[in-house]
Amino acid sequence: MLENLKLRRSTYLIFIVWGAIAFFLASAIFKYQPLAVSFSINDHRLLQGLLRGILLLAAYVVITIFPTRIAIVIPSFFYFGMLGSYLWQFLMVVLTGNWRGIAMDLLFVISYIVLIYCATMTAFQIINVVQKNRSVYYFSKWFKSVKRVLKAHWLSLLVVTGAYVVLWSMFNLT
């Protein structure tokens, strides 16, 4: 689906320089304000995580009302920004040296990346099905396309969202 996506050499260099600067800034911040990592599950955090996961999926599905792929940039901008903050958080946890915290946060970041990927691919597939469907009434065509794609991918979306919810509710920084 993304076979035409190619990055230039300067883009890779910018990412490497940005990563090095972020690491040194995180090291300096951590030196003055270390983190404590705790693990606990409570109902309030589970419900918050469930709401966050459902909102993420809903944002990607609702934005497919606009039948262009460029519309996916709108939720992606926000959620990839959150991914940046989660990666920053992971870097801070790595600096604590708490191996259990590092493993949990790494699993959380991976589950979030997979959730964003699944939501993005689902949105792209909805847009493709909407464009191929030949119906006069647009919203009818859109609802049928959403139903068809979600019916085909409901299990993977459920598993990925469930993993995100459980890991988000367990991990707490103080």
C-alpha positions in Angstrom: 0.0 0.0 0.0 2.8 2.4 0.8 5.3 1.2 -1.8 5.8 4.6 -3.3 6.8 6.1 0.0 10.5 6.8 -0.1 12.6 9.1 2.2 15.5 11.2 1.1 18.9 10.9 2.6 18.6 14.3 4.2 15.4 13.1 6.0 17.3 10.2 7.5 20.1 12.6 8.6 17.5 14.9 10.2 16.0 11.9 12.1 19.4 10.8 13.4 20.4 14.3 14.5 17.0 14.8 16.1 17.4 11.5 18.0 20.8 12.4 19.2 19.7 15.8 20.5 16.6 14.2 22.1 18.8 11.7 23.9 21.2 14.3 25.3 18.3 16.5 26.4 16.7 13.5 28.1 19.9 12.7 29.8 20.3 16.2 31.1 16.7 16.4 32.3 16.9 13.0 34.0 20.0 14.0 35.9 18.0 16.7 37.7 14.6 14.9 37.9 14.7 11.1 38.0 11.5 9.0 37.5 9.9 6.3 39.6 8.1 3.6 37.7 5.2 1.7 39.3 2.9 -1.0 38.1 -0.7 -1.4 39.2 -4.1 -2.0 37.5 -7.2 -0.2 38.6 -10.6 0.1 37.0 -10.3 3.9 36.4 -7.2 3.5 34.4 -8.7 0.6 32.4 -11.7 2.6 31.5 -9.5 5.6 30.6 -7.3 3.4 28.4 -10.4 1.8 26.8 -11.8 5.3 26.0 -8.4 6.4 24.5 -8.3 3.2 22.3 -11.8 3.6 21.1 -11.3 7.3 20.4 -8.2 6.5 18.4 -10.0 4.0 16.2 -13.1 6.3 15.9 -11.0 9.2 14.8 -9.5 7.2 12.0 -12.9 5.8 10.9 -14.8 9.1 11.1 -12.1 10.9 9.0 -12.7 8.5 6.2 -15.9 10.4 5.4 -13.6 12.5 3.3 -12.8 10.1 0.5 -9.1 11.1 0.0 -6.0 9.5 1.5 -4.7 12.9 2.5 -7.4 13.2 5.1 -5.7 10.5 7.1 -3.0 13.1 7.9 -5.4 14.9 10.3 -5.6 12.2 13.0 -2.1 10.9 12.2 -0.5 14.2 13.1 -2.0 14.1 16.6 -1.4 10.4 17.2 2.2 10.3 15.9 2.9 13.3 18.1 1.7 11.2 21.0 4.0 8.5 19.8 6.9 10.9 20.0 6.0 11.7 23.6 5.8 7.9 24.4 9.2 7.4 22.9 10.5 10.3 25.0 8.9 8.6 28.1 10.6 5.3 27.1 14.0 7.0 26.9 13.5 8.5 30.3 12.5 5.0 31.7 15.6 3.5 30.0 17.7 6.0 31.9 16.3 4.8 35.2 17.8 1.3 34.6 14.7 -0.4 35.9 14.5 -3.5 33.7 11.0 -4.4 34.5 9.9 -0.8 33.7 11.9 -0.8 30.5 10.3 -4.1 29.3 6.8 -2.9 30.2 7.2 0.5 28.5 8.7 -1.1 25.4 5.7 -3.4 25.2 3.4 -0.4 25.6 5.2 1.6 22.9 5.1 -1.4 20.5 1.4 -2.0 21.2 0.7 1.7 20.5 2.7 1.6 17.2 0.8 -1.5 16.1 -2.5 0.2 17.1 -1.7 3.3 15.0 -0.6 1.1 12.1 -3.8 -1.0 12.2 -6.0 2.1 12.5 -4.3 3.7 9.5 -4.4 0.7 7.3 -8.1 0.2 8.2 -8.8 3.8 7.2 -7.0 3.4 3.9 -9.0 0.2 3.2 -12.2 2.0 4.0 -11.3 4.8 1.6 -10.4 2.3 -1.2 -13.7 0.4 -0.7 -15.7 3.7 -0.7 -14.0 4.7 -4.0 -14.7 1.3 -5.6 -18.3 1.1 -4.5 -20.8 2.3 -7.0 -23.7 3.8 -5.2 -25.6 7.0 -5.7 -26.0 7.8 -2.0 -22.6 8.6 -0.5 -23.4 8.0 3.2 -25.0 4.7 2.4 -21.9 3.8 0.5 -19.7 4.9 3.3 -21.6 3.0 6.0 -21.5 -0.2 3.9 -17.8 0.2 3.4 -17.1 0.9 7.1 -19.2 -2.1 8.0 -17.4 -4.4 5.5 -13.9 -3.4 6.5 -14.5 -3.5 10.2 -16.2 -6.8 9.9 -13.1 -8.2 8.1 -10.6 -6.8 10.7 -12.6 -6.8 13.9 -10.5 -9.4 15.6 -7.1 -7.8 15.0 -8.4 -4.4 16.0 -9.9 -5.9 19.2 -6.7 -7.7 20.2 -4.5 -4.7 19.5 -6.8 -2.3 21.3 -7.0 -4.7 24.2 -3.3 -5.0 24.5 -3.0 -1.2 24.4 -5.6 -0.8 27.1 -4.1 -3.3 29.5 -0.5 -2.0 29.1 -1.6 1.6 29.4 -3.5 0.9 32.6 -0.6 -1.0 34.1 2.2 1.5 33.5 2.4 4.6 35.7 5.2 7.1 36.1 5.5 9.1 39.3 
